[in-house]
Amino acid sequence: MICVISALVVMLIFHYNNYYLKLFAVASIVVFIFFIYYSIGNTYYYGFSKSFLAFLIPLWSSVVLLGIRWNESEIPDLLVDSILLIVVFAVAYKYEYGFYNRNVRFGIVGPIPFGWLCAIGLLSNYKNLVVGKIFKFIVISMIFAIGLLWSGSKSPFIGIMLASAYGYLAIPSERKRIPIILFTLLCVVSAYYFFGFESRAIDNIADFYQDADVYVDGSGAGSIGVRFALYDMSFELVKKSPFFGVGVGGWADALNMTRILYPHNAYIEVLSEGGITLFFIFMLYFLIIFIIIKKKRMIVLPTIIIFYLSVINFSGDLSYFRYAAYFVVLGCITRRDVSAYSTDEKYNA
């Protein structure tokens, strides 16, 4: 059934005149086949399921979007408005059931997805900075940045730094607005202390920075420390089987783990389960994605893709790659609307 549906999807994509989507479709199918080949017997279902979610589901979703004529300038506004609604609902829900209790859901999502959504809101809001809507940029950035602190999630901070660097440096003419960004950050920090927030993410990152060895071995062992331990165990697997790994989905079995199924780093996961050969194929797949990003010459969507490719260093298994892939698909079928990013009156009249 999966083969039939995938074949139909590829046929529809090739009928649609879009070179970049065709390139992404072929690359996704080929990589999926390699990952299935590297799956092993007793963990085949897990290896298959996460490969299916990572590579095929985003491709299938493209069929739903093919009939819509997207402009990139419309997407940031849609994302910002949608995420603001989620934040408002989260505030109301948490106010009722435990505003500072991280164990209480943030409305319809948990703390980690909520942190990711706030980060995407921040990156999408970059459009307002580009077109010169400075006040709107500052206000919305403060809302999302405080929401990110409130979530207590650590991984979005590193992801958003890398994604923002790409976004700001991609347009040299906009570097003059860096002081505005710094002013926004100052406002966020001021609001953080004014409202008395205790950010788990900021506190943990600060503790790790002050004394990494003590933090990893001591109080941080429940979070950062555990991840470093998982990474060490994964590299031991690489040493035992450097070229072909232990099989996709076989990480937990190889380490006799029952509660933890993956090392919470998708790249180390691929390296330990598929060895150097599958990791090399995975990196070639990334190269194709970055070629598509470069050729499409977009502004906001690449920052979101880079954000997700960064956070899978710290959260989730290979299947979490699908979140980046959704935006790659969206980027493939979206036109870059230069006029919407210009402050020139001739474009916006």
Secondary structure in CASP SS format (residue, H / E / C, confidence):
PFRMAT SS
TARGET T0000
AUTHOR 0000-0000-0000
METHOD secondary structure of the structure
MODEL  1
M C 1.00
I H 1.00
C H 1.00
V H 1.00
I H 1.00
S H 1.00
A H 1.00
L H 1.00
V H 1.00
V H 1.00
M H 1.00
L H 1.00
I H 1.00
F H 1.00
H H 1.00
Y C 1.00
N C 1.00
N C 1.00
Y H 1.00
Y H 1.00
L H 1.00
K H 1.00
L H 1.00
F H 1.00
A H 1.00
V H 1.00
A H 1.00
S H 1.00
I H 1.00
V H 1.00
V H 1.00
F H 1.00
I H 1.00
F H 1.00
F H 1.00
I H 1.00
Y H 1.00
Y C 1.00
S E 1.00
I C 1.00
G C 1.00
N C 1.00
T C 1.00
Y H 1.00
Y H 1.00
Y H 1.00
G H 1.00
F H 1.00
S H 1.00
K H 1.00
S H 1.00
F H 1.00
L H 1.00
A H 1.00
F H 1.00
L H 1.00
I H 1.00
P H 1.00
L H 1.00
W H 1.00
S H 1.00
S H 1.00
V H 1.00
V H 1.00
L H 1.00
L C 1.00
G C 1.00
I C 1.00
R C 1.00
W E 1.00
N E 1.00
E C 1.00
S C 1.00
E H 1.00
I H 1.00
P H 1.00
D H 1.00
L H 1.00
L H 1.00
V H 1.00
D H 1.00
S H 1.00
I H 1.00
L H 1.00
L H 1.00
I H 1.00
V H 1.00
V H 1.00
F H 1.00
A H 1.00
V H 1.00
A H 1.00
Y H 1.00
K H 1.00
Y H 1.00
E H 1.00
Y H 1.00
G C 1.00
F C 1.00
Y C 1.00
N C 1.00
R C 1.00
N C 1.00
V C 1.00
R C 1.00
F E 1.00
G C 1.00
I C 1.00
V E 1.00
G C 1.00
P H 1.00
I H 1.00
P H 1.00
F H 1.00
G H 1.00
W H 1.00
L H 1.00
C H 1.00
A H 1.00
I H 1.00
G H 1.00
L H 1.00
L H 1.00
S H 1.00
N C 1.00
Y H 1.00
K H 1.00
N H 1.00
L H 1.00
V H 1.00
V C 1.00
G C 1.00
K C 1.00
I H 1.00
F H 1.00
K H 1.00
F H 1.00
I H 1.00
V H 1.00
I H 1.00
S H 1.00
M H 1.00
I H 1.00
F H 1.00
A H 1.00
I H 1.00
G H 1.00
L H 1.00
L H 1.00
W H 1.00
S H 1.00
G C 1.00
S C 1.00
K C 1.00
S H 1.00
P H 1.00
F H 1.00
I H 1.00
G H 1.00
I H 1.00
M H 1.00
L H 1.00
A H 1.00
S H 1.00
A H 1.00
Y H 1.00
G H 1.00
Y H 1.00
L H 1.00
A C 1.00
I C 1.00
P H 1.00
S H 1.00
E H 1.00
R H 1.00
K H 1.00
R H 1.00
I H 1.00
P H 1.00
I H 1.00
I H 1.00
L H 1.00
F H 1.00
T H 1.00
L H 1.00
L H 1.00
C H 1.00
V H 1.00
V H 1.00
S H 1.00
A H 1.00
Y H 1.00
Y H 1.00
F H 1.00
F C 1.00
G C 1.00
F C 1.00
E C 1.00
S C 1.00
R H 1.00
A H 1.00
I H 1.00
D H 1.00
N H 1.00
I H 1.00
A H 1.00
D H 1.00
F H 1.00
Y H 1.00
Q H 1.00
D C 1.00
A H 1.00
D H 1.00
V H 1.00
Y H 1.00
V H 1.00
D H 1.00
G C 1.00
S H 1.00
G H 1.00
A H 1.00
G H 1.00
S C 1.00
I H 1.00
G H 1.00
V H 1.00
R H 1.00
F H 1.00
A H 1.00
L H 1.00
Y H 1.00
D H 1.00
M H 1.00
S H 1.00
F H 1.00
E H 1.00
L H 1.00
V H 1.00
K H 1.00
K H 1.00
S C 1.00
P C 1.00
F C 1.00
F C 1.00
G C 1.00
V C 1.00
G C 1.00
V E 1.00
G C 1.00
G C 1.00
W H 1.00
A H 1.00
D H 1.00
A H 1.00
L C 1.00
N C 1.00
M C 1.00
T C 1.00
R C 1.00
I C 1.00
L C 1.00
Y C 1.00
P C 1.00
H C 1.00
N C 1.00
A H 1.00
Y H 1.00
I H 1.00
E H 1.00
V H 1.00
L H 1.00
S H 1.00
E H 1.00
G H 1.00
G H 1.00
I H 1.00
T H 1.00
L H 1.00
F H 1.00
F H 1.00
I H 1.00
F H 1.00
M H 1.00
L H 1.00
Y H 1.00
F H 1.00
L H 1.00
I H 1.00
I H 1.00
F H 1.00
I H 1.00
I H 1.00
I H 1.00
K H 1.00
K H 1.00
K H 1.00
R C 1.00
M C 1.00
I C 1.00
V H 1.00
L H 1.00
P H 1.00
T H 1.00
I H 1.00
I H 1.00
I H 1.00
F H 1.00
Y H 1.00
L H 1.00
S H 1.00
V H 1.00
I C 1.00
N C 1.00
F C 1.00
S C 1.00
G C 1.00
D C 1.00
L H 1.00
S H 1.00
Y H 1.00
F H 1.00
R H 1.00
Y H 1.00
A H 1.00
A H 1.00
Y H 1.00
F H 1.00
V H 1.00
V H 1.00
L H 1.00
G H 1.00
C H 1.00
I C 1.00
T E 1.00
R E 1.00
R C 1.00
D C 1.00
V H 1.00
S H 1.00
A H 1.00
Y H 1.00
S C 1.00
T C 1.00
D C 1.00
E H 1.00
K H 1.00
Y H 1.00
N H 1.00
A C 1.00
END
